[in-house]
Amino acid sequence: MVTLAREKHDVPSSTSATPAVDTTDWLKTAAIIFVSIDHFGYFFVEDEGWWTTFARLGAPPFFFLVGYAESRTVPLYWIWLGVILTVLDSWNADWTWVAPNILLSFALIRIARPYVNSLVRHYGWAAFAFLVVALLVVVPPAEKLVDYGAEGWLWALFGLFQRQHGSGDRLPAPAKLESGHRPIWMTENPRLMRLLACIVAAVVYFWQEQKEFTFPPIQFTVFILEIGVLSVGLCLFMRGPSRIQPPEPIAAVMRFIGRHTLEIYAIQLAASELLVKFMPDLAP
């Protein structure tokens, strides 16, 4: 779902001729695999229960990375690919309303992120509480307005706090000088905020996905466990060269995926939509 442009200061340096595999490459590669599982089960498998269960690991990392990245640029191809994929989805649904594609939600998050970041840095816990409550309030209407709705935005908020926690840069210089005079509700604690944001995002994700798919008990248990493991992993996430470097042929593939995740997602989804449209016998 996301090709996130690498920020210049985030590109890991390497003394070797080939760049190291980044932790983001691992995360994006895993996420696009689960997205592929989701699409295959949805379009081509009659009993998609377990496919859908494991595929729930696909979307959260992408929203997390959109919130984590500091870039303010919204690539135009996010917009036109999102529109095209939304139209294809509606076409297959006999031109009924469908939630706009997830790429358009990524664009909205990218636009809003600098303002959210500034709000939190200046108003601390007050801003955190306002943002979380506001997103919880809009969960029901947002699910029809954008793909994954407010549950996706909560994962992005978690990503923003994880970035602040990892950077160690909590407040702008003027605010730091005045921190002793700031009331507690206007201070910030990225370490605790990122943990609370993670918990809220995970709980809302459980609630919304169970509401949509009605998993039976065993699948819902697996779903909870896998999202729990993912949440812990994202809490430990730091951008940089990975400690685990795979053999070069695999590393080359992972670097390619890391740089072209959105294109892979869009081609895969568009191909699936067109296949079931023109070859309906392939659909379950």
GUKE-811172 format. One record per residue (C-alpha): x, y, z. Coordinates in steps of 0.25 Angstrom, whole numbers. Each point is the difference from the previous one (the first is absolute). Layout:
       X       Y       Z
       X       Y       Z
...
This chain:
       X       Y       Z
       0       0       0
      11      10       2
      13       4      -7
       5      10      10
      11       9      -6
      13      -1       7
       4      12       7
      14       5      -3
       4       0      14
      -6     -14       2
       8      -7     -10
       9      -9       7
      15       1      -4
       8     -12      -3
      15      -2      -2
      -3     -11     -10
      -3       2     -15
     -15      -4       2
      -9       6      10
      -4      -7      12
     -14      -6       2
      -8      10       9
      -9      -4      11
     -11       7      -9
       3      -9     -11
      -3     -12       9
     -13       6       5
      -5       4     -14
       4     -14      -6
      -8      -7      11
     -12      10      -1
      -1      -2     -15
       0     -15       1
     -12       1      10
      -7      10     -10
       2     -10     -11
      -6     -11       9
     -12       9       2
      -2       3     -14
       1     -14      -5
     -10      -5      11
     -10      11      -3
       0      -1     -15
       3     -15      -3
      -3      -9      13
     -14      -4       3
       3      -3      15
       9      12       3
      -1      -1      15
      14      -4       4
       6       9     -12
      -7      12       6
       4      -3      14
      15       0      -4
      -2      11     -10
      -4      10      12
      15       2       2
       1       7     -13
      -6      14       2
       5       4      14
      15       1      -4
      -3       9     -12
      -8      10       8
      11      -1      11
      11       4     -10
      -8      11      -6
      -1       6      14
      14      -3       3
       6       6     -13
       4      15       2
      -2       4     -15
     -11      10      -3
      -1      -3     -15
     -12      -7      -6
       4      -7     -13
     -10       3     -10
       0     -14      -4
      -6      -4      14
     -12       9      -5
      -2      -6     -14
       2     -14       4
      -9       1      11
     -11       6      -9
       2     -11     -10
       0     -11      10
     -13       6       6
      -7       0     -14
       4     -14      -3
      -6      -4      14
     -13       7      -2
       0      -6     -15
       0     -14       6
     -10       4      10
     -10       4     -11
       3      15       2
      -4       0      15
       7       9      10
      13      -6       5
      10       6      10
      11       8      -7
      12      -8      -2
      10      -1      11
      11       9      -8
     -10      12       2
       0      -3      15
      15       0       0
       0      14      -8
      -9       6      11
       9      -5      11
      12       5      -7
      -6      14      -1
      -5       0      14
      12      -6       7
       8      13       1
     -11       7       7
      -3     -11       9
      15      -1       4
       0      15       3
     -13      -1       8
       6     -11       9
      14       7       2
      -7      12       5
     -12      -5       8
       5     -14       4
      -9      -9       7
     -12      10      -3
       2      -2     -15
       2     -15       2
     -13      -1       7
      -7       8     -10
       5      -7     -12
      -3     -14       6
     -14       4       4
      -3       7     -13
       5     -13      -8
      -9      -9       9
     -12       9      -3
       2      -1     -15
       2     -15       0
     -14      -3      -5
      -2      10     -11
      15      -1      -5
      -1     -14      -4
      -9       4     -11
       8      12      -4
      14      -6      -1
       6     -14      -1
       2      -5      14
      -5      13       6
       4       6      13
       6     -14       4
      11       3     -10
       2      14       4
       2      -5      15
      12      -9      -5
       6      12      -7
      -1       8      13
       7     -11       6
      11       1     -10
       1      15       2
       3      -2      15
       9     -12      -3
       9      10      -8
       0      10      11
       4     -10      10
      11      -5      -9
       5      13      -3
       1       5      14
      -4      14      -5
     -12       3       8
      -2      15       0
       4      12      -9
      11       8       6
      -9      11       6
      -9     -10       6
      12      -7       7
       4      13       6
     -14       2       6
      -2     -15       4
       1       3      15
     -12      10      -1
      -9      -9      -9
     -12      -7       7
       1     -15       0
     -11      -2     -10
       8       9     -10
      13      -8       1
       3     -13      -8
       5     -13       2
       2      -7     -13
       4     -13       6
     -13      -2       8
      -8       7     -11
       4     -10     -10
      -3     -12       9
     -14       6       2
      -2       3     -14
       4     -14      -4
     -10      -6      10
     -11       9      -5
       3      -4     -15
       0     -15       3
     -13       0       8
      -7       8     -11
       6      -9     -10
      -5     -12       7
     -14       6       1
      -2       5     -14
       6     -12      -7
      -8     -10       8
     -13       9      -3
       3      -1     -15
       5     -15      -1
      -7      -7      12
      12      -9       3
      -4     -13       7
       7      -2      14
      12      -7      -5
       3      10     -11
      -3      12       9
      10      -6      10
      11      -1     -11
      -3      14      -5
       2       5      14
      13      -7       2
       6       4     -13
      -4      15       2
       6      -1      14
      13      -5      -6
      -1      11     -11
      -2      11      10
      12      -4       9
       8      -1     -13
      -4      14      -4
       3       6      14
      14      -5      -2
       1       5     -14
      12      10      -3
       3       4     -14
      14      -4      -4
       9     -11      -6
      -6     -14       5
       9      -9       8
      -5     -11      -8
       6       1     -14
      -5     -11     -10
       8      -5     -12
       1      10     -11
     -10      -6      -9
     -11       1      11
       5      13       4
      -1       6     -14
     -14      -5       0
      -3       6      13
       6      14      -3
      -8       0     -13
     -13      -3       8
       4      10      10
       1      11     -11
     -12      -4      -8
     -10      -6       9
     -12       9      -4
       2      -3     -15
       0     -15       4
     -12       1       8
      -7       8     -11
       3      -9     -12
      -4     -12       9
     -13       6       4
      -3       5     -14
       3     -13      -6
      -9      -8       9
     -11      10      -2
       1      -1     -15
       1     -15       0
     -13      -3       8
      -7      11      -9
       4      -6     -13
       2     -15       4
     -12      -1      11
       2     -15       0
      13       2       8
      -8       7      12
      -6     -10      10
